[in-house]
């Protein structure tokens, strides 16, 4: 797999990792993907059996790769404190051996209230949450790696949604996957903006940046503007509109049951993590993508309704298209 564009994707069975792997493949990059279990049927990807927690597996999978996309996360927010940093260290060791650039899809979790409402790439990182502190530690280790001669690309984005988004606020908080949308739960208050990111757009942005990787700083960070819901109601309105366009009964909009989450959080790790992120629904936090637009000229952006429709279809929330029998000869 010796090639200037050879890439290893860790987390290719997940939402952002899988989307980046597919977008790189479609752009003609040789892509190797690490999987602990049986890999999905993704044509054009070279699957390798291994575990991101196993340093030997990662080192072997990275042989000949010039880019390593670190998009692996513990499923369901479990074991974050125990697994996240060791997995990153395995990636960094492999990147040192191969002289590979490391790509990290980043989040808003790094930033606390002191960062302000519009965040540039150098905004303060003083998180109030455990997951945010881990994210800060990850970026610090990447910065140390770059200072020692490595190369890093961090692309921060808002809450993911998309046809294969896996664990996400869209799928876990707003609708119920695999069921018709009869109600939409609204986590925030009207008037409070929220930052969303459509996975295919995020992946296209990463591919465009990687195409220019030789011109980037050794420690490069970019923010995506994504889908900014300025008043906190556009995402919900788009879901209602798309469902209605597909002939379904317009869903009811209800407030997200935060009180139930609070009661169950001590016993359910996923709910505990959702509760910890509530602050992002209580105040507007927007990413400034000026640096990205300056470099690329524009940011890939799918219109709201098209992105929401693809997401609902991928989650099995829209009726299947009617099959019209062929006319008799």
C-alpha positions, 0 to 999 in steps of 0.5 A: 500500500505504499502510496503518497495518499495511503491512509489508515482510518481508525474507527471506520465502522463508526459515523465520522470514521466511516464517512471519511473512509468512504469520501477518501476512497471516492476521491481515489485514496488507498484506504485501510480500515481497522476493525475489531470484528467482522467488517461491513460490506464497504467496497474499495476499502482494505479492511484489517482485523485489529483493535485500536487499544492494541499497539501492535495491531495499530503499528502493523495496520499503519505500515506504509500509510502517510495519513492516520485518521484517528476517529475511534471512540469507545461506544456509547460513551463507555470507558472514555476515561480508561480507553481514549488516551491509550488509543491515541498514544497507539496512533501517535506511536504508529505515526512516528514510525511511519512519519504520518500526519494524524487527523483528529475530528474534534468537537466543541467539548474542549471549550467552557463558558469563558470561550465566548459565543463565537469560537476561533481555533485558538479560543480558550480551552477550559472545559467544565466536563470530564469528556471536555477535559479528555478532549483537551488532553488529546489535543495537548498530546497532539500538539506535543507530537507536532512540536517534536516533528510530527504533523497534525490536522484537527477539524472541529465540528458541532453535533453530528447528524447524517445517514450513518451517524451512530451515537448522536444527539439527532438519533438519541435525543430528537427522534427514535431510530427505526420508527416513524417520526410521531414526535420530535424532542427539542433539547434546547430553548427557542432563541438559543442557537446550536451548532450541528455538523452533517457528516458527509460535509465534515468528511468532504472538508477533511478530504479537501484539507488533506489534499492541501496537507503539504501547505498546512502548519505542522499543528493545523486546526480548523473549525467547520461552520456546519449547520448553525441553527441560529434560533434553536428551532431550525433543526426541529422545523426541518424534521417536521417539514421533511416528514410532512413532505413524505406524506406522514402526519406532522409530528408533535414537538415536545421538550426533551425530558431532561428531568427523566435523564437526570433521574436515570443518569446515575445508572445509565452511562449514556444518559449521564454523558448527555446530561453533562453536555446540557450546557451546549443547549443552554447557551449559543456556541458557534464555530467560526469557519473563517480560516477554513473558508480562506483556505478552501474558498468555501465549505461543503454544505448540504441544504438543511432539508436535504441533509435531514431527509438523508439522515431520517432515511438512514435511521429508518424513520421515513416510509420506504418508497412505494414499489410500482409494478411494471406495466403488463406487456 
